[in-house]
Amino acid sequence: MSKRPARDRIFETAREMFYERGIRAVGVDSIAAEADATKMTLYRNFPSKDDLIAQVMREQEKDYWIWWDAIIDGCPDCPRYKLEALFDAFESKASEQDVHGCPLANAAIELHEKDHPAQVISVNFKREMHRRLVELARAAGAKDDDLADGLMLLMEGSCSARVTLGGDGPVRSVARTAKGLIRLHLDHS
């Protein structure tokens, strides 16, 4: 396959396979074979499939916050504009051909046991997303958390609609809808 270290090959293969096929649908034998590694090598690098899943989820969370922060930091210092820019970028990202929804939300749905490491990571990720939306909405002038709640629902709903309806579904209008919600809450309060 490649001269890259086996751990890296296994990790990237698992990340792709979990996202494309689902976590429970992918076994360690498949991951090892696809990564051109042995099952023993997989377990030498990752003590269990759950550990591998958790590490993949942490990396996806980290990548998402890097993306989010780049959008927010790249905007003028206007919280309303930051919210609008976030949804413009989110719509573009969610409309890409190979998008199958939010990997962390997918994991939370698939691995719904409260103590599963991926569930804990996913729930904490969504809580942080909501906290950030509340912070931006309040800084933009929202009087309560209703705007942030609505924006969170738009993001979550768009991810689900992308999975069920594809790119021709509601995801193509999420930025316009978010801007309407922002206007409703900030211009009419």
CYANA upper distance limits for C-alpha pairs under 8 A (distance plus 0.5 A):
  1 MET  CA     35 ALA  CA      7.99
  1 MET  CA     36 ASP  CA      6.71
  4 ARG  CA      8 ASP  CA      7.13
  4 ARG  CA      9 ARG  CA      7.15
  5 PRO  CA      9 ARG  CA      6.97
  6 ALA  CA     10 ILE  CA      6.53
  6 ALA  CA     35 ALA  CA      8.06
  6 ALA  CA     36 ASP  CA      8.46
  6 ALA  CA     37 ALA  CA      6.93
  6 ALA  CA     41 THR  CA      7.91
  7 ARG  CA     11 PHE  CA      6.55
  7 ARG  CA     41 THR  CA      8.43
  7 ARG  CA     42 LEU  CA      7.69
  7 ARG  CA     45 ASN  CA      6.54
  8 ASP  CA     12 GLU  CA      6.59
  9 ARG  CA     13 THR  CA      6.45
  9 ARG  CA     35 ALA  CA      5.83
  9 ARG  CA     36 ASP  CA      8.31
 10 ILE  CA     14 ALA  CA      6.50
 10 ILE  CA     31 ILE  CA      7.09
 10 ILE  CA     32 ALA  CA      6.94
 10 ILE  CA     35 ALA  CA      5.73
 10 ILE  CA     37 ALA  CA      7.84
 10 ILE  CA     42 LEU  CA      7.24
 11 PHE  CA     15 ARG  CA      6.61
 11 PHE  CA     52 LEU  CA      7.87
 11 PHE  CA     56 VAL  CA      7.61
 12 GLU  CA     16 GLU  CA      6.72
 13 THR  CA     17 MET  CA      6.53
 13 THR  CA     31 ILE  CA      6.77
 13 THR  CA     34 GLU  CA      7.30
 13 THR  CA     35 ALA  CA      6.34
 14 ALA  CA     18 PHE  CA      6.28
 14 ALA  CA     31 ILE  CA      6.31
 14 ALA  CA     52 LEU  CA      8.33
 14 ALA  CA     53 ILE  CA      8.43
 14 ALA  CA     56 VAL  CA      8.12
 15 ARG  CA     19 TYR  CA      6.76
 15 ARG  CA     56 VAL  CA      6.34
 16 GLU  CA     20 GLU  CA      6.53
 17 MET  CA     21 ARG  CA      6.07
 17 MET  CA     22 GLY  CA      7.52
 17 MET  CA     23 ILE  CA      8.17
 17 MET  CA     26 VAL  CA      7.31
 17 MET  CA     31 ILE  CA      8.08
 18 PHE  CA     22 GLY  CA      5.13
 18 PHE  CA     23 ILE  CA      5.03
 18 PHE  CA     24 ARG  CA      8.46
 18 PHE  CA     25 ALA  CA      8.38
 18 PHE  CA     26 VAL  CA      7.08
 19 TYR  CA     23 ILE  CA      7.79
 19 TYR  CA    100 HIS  CA      7.70
 19 TYR  CA    103 PRO  CA      6.62
 20 GLU  CA    100 HIS  CA      7.57
 21 ARG  CA     25 ALA  CA      6.81
 21 ARG  CA     26 VAL  CA      7.41
 22 GLY  CA     26 VAL  CA      7.10
 22 GLY  CA    106 ASN  CA      8.46
 22 GLY  CA    110 GLU  CA      8.33
 23 ILE  CA     53 ILE  CA      8.23
 23 ILE  CA    107 ALA  CA      7.65
 23 ILE  CA    110 GLU  CA      7.84
 24 ARG  CA    110 GLU  CA      7.98
 26 VAL  CA     30 SER  CA      7.02
 26 VAL  CA     31 ILE  CA      7.67
 27 GLY  CA     31 ILE  CA      6.93
 28 VAL  CA     32 ALA  CA      6.52
 28 VAL  CA     39 LYS  CA      7.29
 28 VAL  CA     42 LEU  CA      8.22
 28 VAL  CA     49 LYS  CA      7.34
 29 ASP  CA     33 ALA  CA      6.61
 29 ASP  CA     38 THR  CA      8.50
 29 ASP  CA     39 LYS  CA      6.63
 30 SER  CA     34 GLU  CA      6.48
 31 ILE  CA     35 ALA  CA      6.51
 32 ALA  CA     36 ASP  CA      6.61
 32 ALA  CA     37 ALA  CA      5.38
 32 ALA  CA     38 THR  CA      5.86
 32 ALA  CA     39 LYS  CA      6.01
 32 ALA  CA     42 LEU  CA      6.93
 33 ALA  CA     37 ALA  CA      6.44
 33 ALA  CA     38 THR  CA      7.31
 37 ALA  CA     41 THR  CA      6.86
 37 ALA  CA     42 LEU  CA      7.65
 38 THR  CA     42 LEU  CA      6.88
 39 LYS  CA     43 TYR  CA      6.81
 40 MET  CA     44 ARG  CA      6.55
 41 THR  CA     45 ASN  CA      6.86
 42 LEU  CA     46 PHE  CA      6.41
 43 TYR  CA     47 PRO  CA      5.64
 43 TYR  CA     48 SER  CA      6.85
 46 PHE  CA     51 ASP  CA      6.62
 46 PHE  CA     52 LEU  CA      6.19
 47 PRO  CA     51 ASP  CA      6.81
 47 PRO  CA     52 LEU  CA      8.26
 48 SER  CA     52 LEU  CA      6.92
 49 LYS  CA     53 ILE  CA      6.60
 50 ASP  CA     54 ALA  CA      6.59
 50 ASP  CA    116 HIS  CA      8.30
 50 ASP  CA    117 PRO  CA      7.53
 50 ASP  CA    118 ALA  CA      8.17
 51 ASP  CA     55 GLN  CA      6.67
 51 ASP  CA    117 PRO  CA      8.19
 52 LEU  CA     56 VAL  CA      6.68
 53 ILE  CA     57 MET  CA      6.67
 53 ILE  CA    118 ALA  CA      6.98
 54 ALA  CA     58 ARG  CA      6.64
 54 ALA  CA    117 PRO  CA      6.21
 54 ALA  CA    118 ALA  CA      5.45
 54 ALA  CA    121 ILE  CA      7.90
 55 GLN  CA     59 GLU  CA      6.75
 56 VAL  CA     60 GLN  CA      6.72
 57 MET  CA     61 GLU  CA      6.59
 57 MET  CA    103 PRO  CA      8.16
 57 MET  CA    104 LEU  CA      6.97
 57 MET  CA    118 ALA  CA      6.86
 57 MET  CA    121 ILE  CA      7.44
 57 MET  CA    122 SER  CA      8.01
 58 ARG  CA     62 LYS  CA      6.64
 58 ARG  CA    121 ILE  CA      7.46
 59 GLU  CA     63 ASP  CA      6.64
 60 GLN  CA     64 TYR  CA      6.64
 60 GLN  CA    103 PRO  CA      7.91
 60 GLN  CA    104 LEU  CA      8.02
 61 GLU  CA     65 TRP  CA      6.85
 61 GLU  CA    104 LEU  CA      7.94
 61 GLU  CA    125 PHE  CA      7.36
 62 LYS  CA     66 ILE  CA      6.77
 63 ASP  CA     67 TRP  CA      6.77
 64 TYR  CA     68 TRP  CA      6.59
 65 TRP  CA     69 ASP  CA      6.34
 66 ILE  CA     70 ALA  CA      6.62
 67 TRP  CA     71 ILE  CA      6.94
 68 TRP  CA     72 ILE  CA      6.75
 68 TRP  CA     86 LEU  CA      7.81
 69 ASP  CA     73 ASP  CA      6.18
 70 ALA  CA     74 GLY  CA      6.32
 71 ILE  CA     75 CYS  CA      7.18
 71 ILE  CA     82 LYS  CA      8.10
 71 ILE  CA     85 ALA  CA      7.47
 71 ILE  CA     86 LEU  CA      6.65
 71 ILE  CA     89 ALA  CA      7.92
 72 ILE  CA     82 LYS  CA      6.07
 72 ILE  CA     85 ALA  CA      8.15
 72 ILE  CA     86 LEU  CA      7.40
 75 CYS  CA     81 TYR  CA      7.67
 75 CYS  CA     82 LYS  CA      6.39
 75 CYS  CA     85 ALA  CA      7.98
 76 PRO  CA     81 TYR  CA      7.90
 76 PRO  CA     82 LYS  CA      7.99
 77 ASP  CA     82 LYS  CA      8.22
 78 CYS  CA     82 LYS  CA      6.72
 78 CYS  CA    140 ALA  CA      7.87
 79 PRO  CA     83 LEU  CA      6.78
 79 PRO  CA    136 LEU  CA      6.15
 79 PRO  CA    137 ALA  CA      7.67
 79 PRO  CA    139 ALA  CA      6.39
 79 PRO  CA    140 ALA  CA      5.36
 80 ARG  CA     84 GLU  CA      6.85
 80 ARG  CA    136 LEU  CA      7.97
 80 ARG  CA    137 ALA  CA      7.76
 80 ARG  CA    139 ALA  CA      8.48
 80 ARG  CA    140 ALA  CA      5.53
 80 ARG  CA    182 ILE  CA      8.30
 81 TYR  CA     85 ALA  CA      6.46
 82 LYS  CA     86 LEU  CA      6.47
 82 LYS  CA    136 LEU  CA      8.26
 83 LEU  CA     87 PHE  CA      6.96
 83 LEU  CA    133 LEU  CA      8.49
 83 LEU  CA    136 LEU  CA      7.37
 83 LEU  CA    137 ALA  CA      8.06
 84 GLU  CA     88 ASP  CA      6.77
 84 GLU  CA    175 ALA  CA      7.66
 84 GLU  CA    178 ALA  CA      7.75
 84 GLU  CA    179 LYS  CA      6.63
 85 ALA  CA     89 ALA  CA      6.65
 86 LEU  CA     90 PHE  CA      6.47
 87 PHE  CA     91 GLU  CA      6.46
 87 PHE  CA    174 VAL  CA      7.52
 87 PHE  CA    175 ALA  CA      5.34
 87 PHE  CA    178 ALA  CA      7.29
 88 ASP  CA     92 SER  CA      6.94
 88 ASP  CA    175 ALA  CA      5.63
 89 ALA  CA     93 LYS  CA      6.59
 90 PHE  CA     94 ALA  CA      6.40
 90 PHE  CA    175 ALA  CA      8.13
 91 GLU  CA     95 SER  CA      6.48
 91 GLU  CA    171 VAL  CA      6.85
 91 GLU  CA    172 ARG  CA      6.86
 91 GLU  CA    173 SER  CA      7.94
 91 GLU  CA    174 VAL  CA      6.54
 91 GLU  CA    175 ALA  CA      6.50
 92 SER  CA     96 GLU  CA      7.14
 93 LYS  CA     99 VAL  CA      8.44
 94 ALA  CA     99 VAL  CA      6.74
 94 ALA  CA    101 GLY  CA      7.76
 94 ALA  CA    158 SER  CA      8.22
 94 ALA  CA    159 CYS  CA      7.54
 94 ALA  CA    162 ARG  CA      7.66
 94 ALA  CA    171 VAL  CA      7.29
 95 SER  CA     99 VAL  CA      7.55
 95 SER  CA    162 ARG  CA      8.18
 95 SER  CA    167 GLY  CA      5.97
 95 SER  CA    171 VAL  CA      7.15
 95 SER  CA    172 ARG  CA      7.12
 96 GLU  CA    167 GLY  CA      8.08
 97 GLN  CA    167 GLY  CA      7.87
 99 VAL  CA    162 ARG  CA      8.05
 99 VAL  CA    163 VAL  CA      8.44
100 HIS  CA    159 CYS  CA      8.25
100 HIS  CA    162 ARG  CA      7.08
100 HIS  CA    163 VAL  CA      5.75
101 GLY  CA    105 ALA  CA      8.20
101 GLY  CA    106 ASN  CA      7.59
101 GLY  CA    158 SER  CA      8.48
101 GLY  CA    159 CYS  CA      4.90
101 GLY  CA    160 SER  CA      6.52
101 GLY  CA    161 ALA  CA      8.47
101 GLY  CA    162 ARG  CA      6.33
101 GLY  CA    163 VAL  CA      5.96
102 CYS  CA    106 ASN  CA      6.54
102 CYS  CA    159 CYS  CA      6.30
102 CYS  CA    160 SER  CA      8.47
103 PRO  CA    107 ALA  CA      6.61
104 LEU  CA    108 ALA  CA      6.70
104 LEU  CA    118 ALA  CA      8.42
104 LEU  CA    121 ILE  CA      8.39
104 LEU  CA    122 SER  CA      5.57
104 LEU  CA    125 PHE  CA      8.24
105 ALA  CA    109 ILE  CA      6.74
105 ALA  CA    122 SER  CA      6.93
106 ASN  CA    110 GLU  CA      6.58
107 ALA  CA    111 LEU  CA      6.11
107 ALA  CA    112 HIS  CA      8.32
107 ALA  CA    118 ALA  CA      7.06
107 ALA  CA    119 GLN  CA      7.24
107 ALA  CA    122 SER  CA      7.58
108 ALA  CA    112 HIS  CA      5.94
108 ALA  CA    118 ALA  CA      7.44
108 ALA  CA    119 GLN  CA      5.44
108 ALA  CA    122 SER  CA      6.30
108 ALA  CA    123 VAL  CA      7.68
111 LEU  CA    116 HIS  CA      7.36
111 LEU  CA    118 ALA  CA      7.64
111 LEU  CA    119 GLN  CA      6.66
112 HIS  CA    116 HIS  CA      7.99
112 HIS  CA    119 GLN  CA      6.71
113 GLU  CA    119 GLN  CA      7.30
114 LYS  CA    119 GLN  CA      6.67
114 LYS  CA    120 VAL  CA      7.33
115 ASP  CA    119 GLN  CA      7.33
115 ASP  CA    120 VAL  CA      7.07
116 HIS  CA    120 VAL  CA      6.91
117 PRO  CA    121 ILE  CA      6.78
118 ALA  CA    122 SER  CA      6.50
119 GLN  CA    123 VAL  CA      6.55
120 VAL  CA    124 ASN  CA      6.64
121 ILE  CA    125 PHE  CA      6.55
122 SER  CA    126 LYS  CA      6.77
123 VAL  CA    127 ARG  CA      6.69
124 ASN  CA    128 GLU  CA      6.66
125 PHE  CA    129 MET  CA      6.70
126 LYS  CA    130 HIS  CA      6.68
127 ARG  CA    131 ARG  CA      6.62
128 GLU  CA    132 ARG  CA      6.62
129 MET  CA    133 LEU  CA      6.75
129 MET  CA    152 MET  CA      8.34
130 HIS  CA    134 VAL  CA      6.61
130 HIS  CA    148 ALA  CA      7.42
130 HIS  CA    149 ASP  CA      7.87
130 HIS  CA    152 MET  CA      6.82
131 ARG  CA    135 GLU  CA      6.65
132 ARG  CA    136 LEU  CA      6.71
133 LEU  CA    137 ALA  CA      6.46
133 LEU  CA    148 ALA  CA      5.66
133 LEU  CA    151 LEU  CA      7.96
133 LEU  CA    152 MET  CA      7.81
134 VAL  CA    138 ARG  CA      6.45
134 VAL  CA    145 ASP  CA      6.53
134 VAL  CA    147 LEU  CA      8.26
134 VAL  CA    148 ALA  CA      5.42
134 VAL  CA    149 ASP  CA      8.21
135 GLU  CA    139 ALA  CA      6.61
136 LEU  CA    140 ALA  CA      6.63
137 ALA  CA    141 GLY  CA      6.95
137 ALA  CA    142 ALA  CA      5.91
137 ALA  CA    145 ASP  CA      8.14
137 ALA  CA    147 LEU  CA      7.01
137 ALA  CA    148 ALA  CA      6.42
138 ARG  CA    142 ALA  CA      5.17
138 ARG  CA    143 LYS  CA      7.21
138 ARG  CA    144 ASP  CA      7.73
138 ARG  CA    145 ASP  CA      8.11
140 ALA  CA    186 LEU  CA      8.08
141 GLY  CA    186 LEU  CA      6.84
142 ALA  CA    147 LEU  CA      7.24
142 ALA  CA    185 HIS  CA      7.04
142 ALA  CA    186 LEU  CA      6.55
142 ALA  CA    189 SER  CA      8.43
143 LYS  CA    189 SER  CA      8.21
145 ASP  CA    149 ASP  CA      6.54
146 ASP  CA    150 GLY  CA      6.60
147 LEU  CA    151 LEU  CA      6.65
147 LEU  CA    181 LEU  CA      7.62
147 LEU  CA    182 ILE  CA      7.32
147 LEU  CA    185 HIS  CA      6.81
148 ALA  CA    152 MET  CA      6.51
149 ASP  CA    153 LEU  CA      6.74
150 GLY  CA    154 LEU  CA      6.74
150 GLY  CA    181 LEU  CA      8.06
151 LEU  CA    155 MET  CA      6.81
151 LEU  CA    178 ALA  CA      6.88
151 LEU  CA    181 LEU  CA      8.25
152 MET  CA    156 GLU  CA      6.64
153 LEU  CA    157 GLY  CA      6.22
154 LEU  CA    158 SER  CA      6.36
154 LEU  CA    174 VAL  CA      7.30
154 LEU  CA    178 ALA  CA      7.71
155 MET  CA    159 CYS  CA      6.84
155 MET  CA    174 VAL  CA      8.26
156 GLU  CA    160 SER  CA      6.92
157 GLY  CA    161 ALA  CA      6.47
158 SER  CA    162 ARG  CA      6.47
158 SER  CA    170 PRO  CA      7.10
158 SER  CA    171 VAL  CA      5.53
158 SER  CA    174 VAL  CA      7.41
159 CYS  CA    163 VAL  CA      7.09
159 CYS  CA    171 VAL  CA      8.04
160 SER  CA    164 THR  CA      6.84
161 ALA  CA    165 LEU  CA      5.80
161 ALA  CA    166 GLY  CA      7.33
161 ALA  CA    169 GLY  CA      6.98
161 ALA  CA    170 PRO  CA      7.07
161 ALA  CA    171 VAL  CA      7.23
162 ARG  CA    166 GLY  CA      5.06
162 ARG  CA    167 GLY  CA      6.48
162 ARG  CA    169 GLY  CA      7.18
162 ARG  CA    170 PRO  CA      8.20
162 ARG  CA    171 VAL  CA      6.75
165 LEU  CA    169 GLY  CA      5.65
165 LEU  CA    170 PRO  CA      8.48
167 GLY  CA    171 VAL  CA      7.14
167 GLY  CA    172 ARG  CA      7.36
168 ASP  CA    172 ARG  CA      7.33
170 PRO  CA    174 VAL  CA      7.14
173 SER  CA    177 THR  CA      6.66
174 VAL  CA    178 ALA  CA      6.49
175 ALA  CA    179 LYS  CA      6.65
176 ARG  CA    180 GLY  CA      6.79
177 THR  CA    181 LEU  CA      6.76
178 ALA  CA    182 ILE  CA      6.58
179 LYS  CA    183 ARG  CA      6.61
180 GLY  CA    184 LEU  CA      6.62
181 LEU  CA    185 HIS  CA      6.75
182 ILE  CA    186 LEU  CA      6.40
182 ILE  CA    187 ASP  CA      8.41
183 ARG  CA    187 ASP  CA      5.68
183 ARG  CA    188 HIS  CA      7.81
184 LEU  CA    188 HIS  CA      6.18
184 LEU  CA    189 SER  CA      8.39
185 HIS  CA    189 SER  CA      6.52
